[in-house]
């Protein structure tokens, strides 16, 4: 009789453990879905940030090219942009010269 009670006790504990495992697996699946949703949202936000950064850059360039009443930072940015444009033009000129020779 004692062995049967011991076996029954083990079976009860196994069933309890199995229920806990099922709950943990369900929780895990839910958490994975939430994680996936959060990762997708993060990617969307990063894309939005990138787009806004690009718009900000273009806005700064547009402001810098107008050149009216610029602050020191804006004036420095304008000089930097013009310097880069001049560098690109020189590089293009070199490439054209190489192609023509």
Secondary structure, DSSP 8 states (H G I E B T S, - for coil): -HHHHHHHHHHHHHHHHHHHHHHHHHHHHHHHHHHHHHHHHHHHHHHHHHHHHHHHHHHHHHHHHH-SS--HHHHHHHHHHHHHHHHHHHHHHHHHHHHH-
